[in-house]
Amino acid sequence: MSEERYGEFVLVRRHGDGGHVAELALDRPKAMNAVSSEMARSIGAACAALGADNGVRVVVLTSTHERAFCVGADLKERNSFSDADLLRQRPVARGAYTGVLELPVPTIASVHGYALGGGFELALSCDVIVADETAVVGLPEVSVGVIPGGGGTQLLPRRVGAARAAELIFSARRVEAAEARSLGLVDDLVAAGTDREAALSLAARIAGNSPVGLRAAKRALRLGHGLDLRAGLEVEDAAWRAVAFSGDRAEGVAAFNEKRKPEWPGV
């Protein structure tokens, strides 16, 4: 396993043969991973590097804090901001969330403890959320006079529907793990303390598949969401064509017929 640090608060670990699974660890334990301007820049920079690395097949978003995934924006920092400061900081904050959201490979959030506000929005920006039994999630922004600004008003209704998302955002309530799973706020619920292990295990399984296929499948899923069926099928067809004539497709078919494990060229 190799490690690379982005600023003081973000650590990237590469797992497995070839380092195809990248773990992006939020590492600001003294503040329960509250996202400061510096941390937001580091998340964005790490995502840009991982997205440009063709060797990365899956990204797992984790936390080094034992009691929290991420408690959201750094409100202590925000308390010192003038209106002009807040306006200047907005693109920096958005860059962290869009960095995760726009990663071109499958992404998995590994959630335990508190995932609130921007912390939960980071998880919502991932394709799959694995949570343990200690998880508490929610978008409480209206309780402090703002609204979700990291994609929450758009990503949450795509998961749970408009009415349920409205209830959760308007009430600002925190949702514990079991209810979160039943509402679809998280996808997999695992025993306390095992979320990272479960997420990395799922990532390893995903990473065994075609890197060209994974990126194309994610592109089709993301771009097709919300379109009418006819338009969505055109998105899928374009993604299929990007894979159908690739080296990965040729290798996958050959490996299947020769009853061996594929050696993906990744092109």
C-alpha positions as CSV (number, residue, x, y, z in Angstrom):
1,M,0.0,0.0,0.0
2,S,1.3,3.4,-1.0
3,E,0.4,6.8,0.5
4,E,0.3,10.3,-0.7
5,R,-0.8,13.4,1.2
6,Y,-2.7,16.3,-0.3
7,G,-2.2,19.2,2.1
8,E,-2.5,18.6,5.8
9,F,-6.0,17.0,5.9
10,V,-6.3,14.6,3.0
11,L,-4.5,11.3,2.6
12,V,-4.7,9.0,-0.5
13,R,-3.8,5.4,-0.1
14,R,-3.4,2.9,-3.0
15,H,-4.5,-0.7,-2.4
16,G,-4.0,-4.0,-4.1
17,D,-1.8,-5.2,-7.0
18,G,-1.5,-2.2,-9.4
19,G,-3.0,0.2,-6.9
20,H,-6.3,0.1,-8.7
21,V,-8.3,0.9,-5.6
22,A,-7.7,4.5,-4.3
23,E,-8.7,5.4,-0.8
24,L,-9.3,9.1,-0.3
25,A,-9.2,9.5,3.5
26,L,-10.5,12.7,5.2
27,D,-7.9,13.3,7.9
28,R,-8.7,16.3,10.1
29,P,-9.5,14.4,13.3
30,K,-9.2,17.3,15.7
31,A,-12.2,18.9,14.0
32,M,-14.1,15.7,13.2
33,N,-13.2,16.4,9.5
34,A,-15.1,19.7,9.4
35,V,-14.4,21.0,5.9
36,S,-12.3,24.1,6.0
37,S,-11.2,26.1,3.0
38,E,-7.8,24.4,3.1
39,M,-9.4,20.9,3.4
40,A,-11.8,21.7,0.5
41,R,-8.9,22.6,-1.8
42,S,-7.1,19.4,-0.9
43,I,-10.2,17.3,-1.6
44,G,-10.5,18.9,-5.0
45,A,-6.9,18.5,-5.8
46,A,-6.9,14.8,-4.8
47,C,-10.0,14.2,-6.9
48,A,-8.4,15.9,-9.9
49,A,-5.3,13.7,-9.6
50,L,-7.3,10.5,-9.2
51,G,-9.7,11.3,-12.0
52,A,-6.7,11.8,-14.4
53,D,-5.0,8.6,-13.4
54,N,-6.0,5.8,-15.7
55,G,-4.7,3.3,-13.2
56,V,-7.5,4.1,-10.8
57,R,-10.6,1.9,-11.2
58,V,-12.4,2.7,-7.9
59,V,-12.2,5.4,-5.3
60,V,-13.3,4.8,-1.6
61,L,-14.0,7.9,0.5
62,T,-13.1,7.2,4.2
63,S,-12.4,9.0,7.4
64,T,-9.6,8.6,9.9
65,H,-11.8,9.8,12.8
66,E,-13.2,7.0,14.8
67,R,-16.5,8.8,15.7
68,A,-17.2,10.8,12.6
69,F,-17.1,10.6,8.8
70,C,-17.4,14.4,8.4
71,V,-19.5,16.9,10.3
72,G,-19.9,19.3,7.4
73,A,-18.6,22.8,6.8
74,D,-16.2,24.3,9.3
75,L,-18.6,26.7,11.0
76,K,-15.9,28.1,13.3
77,E,-14.0,29.3,10.2
78,R,-17.3,30.5,8.6
79,N,-18.0,32.6,11.8
80,S,-15.0,34.8,11.1
81,F,-16.0,35.4,7.4
82,S,-17.3,38.7,6.1
83,D,-19.9,38.4,3.3
84,A,-17.1,39.0,0.8
85,D,-15.1,36.2,2.4
86,L,-18.0,33.8,2.1
87,L,-18.6,34.7,-1.5
88,R,-14.9,34.2,-2.3
89,Q,-14.9,30.9,-0.5
90,R,-17.9,29.5,-2.3
91,P,-16.1,28.2,-5.4
92,V,-13.5,26.5,-3.2
93,A,-16.2,24.7,-1.2
94,R,-18.0,23.7,-4.4
95,G,-14.8,22.3,-5.8
96,A,-14.6,19.7,-3.1
97,Y,-18.1,18.3,-3.7
98,T,-18.0,18.5,-7.5
99,G,-14.5,16.9,-7.3
100,V,-16.0,13.8,-5.7
101,L,-19.2,13.9,-7.8
102,E,-17.3,14.1,-11.1
103,L,-14.8,11.3,-10.5
104,P,-15.1,9.2,-13.7
105,V,-14.7,5.9,-11.9
106,P,-17.1,4.2,-9.4
107,T,-17.0,5.8,-5.9
108,I,-17.9,4.3,-2.5
109,A,-18.4,6.2,0.7
110,S,-17.5,4.5,3.9
111,V,-19.5,6.1,6.6
112,H,-19.5,5.8,10.4
113,G,-20.5,8.1,13.1
114,Y,-21.6,11.6,12.1
115,A,-22.1,12.4,8.4
116,L,-23.9,15.7,8.6
117,G,-24.4,18.6,6.2
118,G,-21.5,18.8,3.8
119,G,-20.2,15.5,5.2
120,F,-23.4,13.7,4.1
121,E,-23.2,15.6,0.8
122,L,-19.7,14.2,0.2
123,A,-21.2,10.7,0.7
124,L,-24.2,11.5,-1.5
125,S,-21.8,12.5,-4.2
126,C,-20.5,8.9,-4.3
127,D,-22.2,6.0,-6.2
128,V,-22.6,3.7,-3.3
129,I,-22.8,4.5,0.5
130,V,-21.7,1.8,2.9
131,A,-22.5,2.7,6.5
132,D,-21.9,1.0,9.8
133,E,-24.4,0.8,12.7
134,T,-23.0,3.9,14.4
135,A,-23.8,6.2,11.4
136,V,-26.0,9.3,11.9
137,V,-26.7,11.2,8.7
138,G,-28.7,14.3,7.8
139,L,-28.8,17.7,6.1
140,P,-29.4,20.2,9.0
141,E,-28.4,23.4,7.2
142,V,-31.7,25.2,7.6
143,S,-31.3,25.0,11.3
144,V,-28.3,27.3,11.1
145,G,-29.8,29.7,8.5
146,V,-28.5,28.3,5.2
147,I,-29.4,25.4,2.8
148,P,-27.5,22.4,1.6
149,G,-24.8,23.8,-0.8
150,G,-22.8,20.7,-1.7
151,G,-25.5,19.1,-3.9
152,G,-27.8,18.0,-1.2
153,T,-31.0,19.5,-2.6
154,Q,-30.3,17.7,-5.9
155,L,-28.7,14.5,-4.9
156,L,-31.0,13.5,-2.0
157,P,-34.3,13.6,-4.0
158,R,-32.6,11.4,-6.6
159,R,-32.1,8.8,-3.9
160,V,-35.3,9.0,-1.9
161,G,-37.8,11.0,-3.9
162,A,-38.9,14.6,-3.7
163,A,-41.3,14.4,-0.8
164,R,-39.0,12.4,1.5
165,A,-36.1,14.7,0.7
166,A,-38.2,17.8,1.4
167,E,-39.2,16.3,4.8
168,L,-35.6,15.6,5.7
169,I,-34.2,18.9,4.6
170,F,-37.0,21.1,6.0
171,S,-37.0,19.3,9.4
172,A,-33.1,19.3,9.6
173,R,-33.4,16.1,11.5
174,R,-30.6,13.6,12.0
175,V,-31.3,10.0,10.9
176,E,-29.7,7.0,12.6
177,A,-28.3,4.1,10.8
178,A,-31.2,1.6,10.7
179,E,-33.7,4.2,9.5
180,A,-31.2,5.6,7.1
181,R,-30.9,2.2,5.5
182,S,-34.7,1.7,5.4
183,L,-35.2,5.1,3.7
184,G,-32.4,4.5,1.2
185,L,-30.1,7.2,2.5
186,V,-27.4,4.6,2.7
187,D,-27.1,1.4,0.6
188,D,-25.4,-1.2,2.8
189,L,-25.5,-1.4,6.6
190,V,-22.7,-3.3,8.3
191,A,-21.6,-4.0,11.8
192,A,-20.0,-1.2,13.9
193,G,-16.4,-0.6,12.9
194,T,-16.5,-2.6,9.7
195,D,-17.6,0.1,7.2
196,R,-14.1,0.7,5.8
197,E,-13.3,-3.0,5.5
198,A,-16.6,-3.6,3.7
199,A,-16.2,-0.7,1.4
200,L,-12.7,-1.7,0.4
201,S,-13.8,-5.3,-0.1
202,L,-16.5,-4.1,-2.5
203,A,-14.0,-1.8,-4.2
204,A,-11.6,-4.7,-4.8
205,R,-14.4,-6.7,-6.4
206,I,-15.4,-3.8,-8.7
207,A,-11.7,-3.1,-9.5
208,G,-11.4,-6.6,-11.0
209,N,-13.6,-5.6,-13.9
210,S,-12.8,-3.8,-17.1
211,P,-11.6,-0.2,-16.4
212,V,-13.0,0.9,-19.8
213,G,-16.3,-0.7,-19.0
214,L,-16.5,0.8,-15.5
215,R,-15.9,4.3,-16.7
216,A,-18.4,3.9,-19.5
217,A,-21.0,2.3,-17.3
218,K,-20.7,5.2,-14.8
219,R,-21.0,7.7,-17.6
220,A,-24.1,6.1,-18.9
221,L,-25.7,5.9,-15.4
222,R,-24.9,9.5,-14.6
223,L,-25.7,11.1,-17.9
224,G,-28.9,9.1,-18.4
225,H,-30.4,9.8,-15.1
226,G,-33.5,12.0,-15.4
227,L,-33.7,11.7,-19.1
228,D,-36.8,10.2,-20.8
229,L,-36.3,6.6,-21.9
230,R,-35.5,7.3,-25.6
231,A,-32.8,9.9,-24.7
232,G,-31.4,7.6,-22.0
233,L,-31.0,4.8,-24.4
234,E,-29.1,7.1,-26.7
235,V,-26.7,7.9,-23.9
236,E,-26.3,4.1,-23.2
237,D,-25.7,3.4,-26.9
238,A,-22.9,6.0,-27.0
239,A,-21.3,4.5,-23.9
240,W,-21.6,1.0,-25.4
241,R,-19.9,2.1,-28.6
242,A,-17.0,3.5,-26.5
243,V,-16.5,0.0,-25.0
244,A,-17.4,-2.3,-27.8
245,F,-14.3,-1.6,-29.9
246,S,-11.9,-1.3,-27.1
247,G,-9.0,-3.5,-26.1
248,D,-10.8,-4.4,-22.9
249,R,-13.8,-5.8,-24.8
250,A,-11.4,-8.0,-26.9
251,E,-9.6,-9.2,-23.9
252,G,-12.8,-9.9,-21.9
253,V,-14.2,-12.1,-24.7
254,A,-10.9,-13.9,-25.2
255,A,-10.5,-14.5,-21.4
256,F,-14.1,-15.8,-21.1
257,N,-13.6,-18.3,-24.0
258,E,-10.1,-19.4,-22.7
259,K,-11.5,-19.8,-19.2
260,R,-8.9,-17.5,-17.6
261,K,-8.8,-14.2,-15.7
262,P,-8.7,-11.1,-17.9
263,E,-5.6,-9.0,-18.1
264,W,-7.2,-5.7,-18.9
265,P,-5.3,-3.3,-21.2
266,G,-7.4,-0.5,-20.0
267,V,-7.9,1.0,-23.5
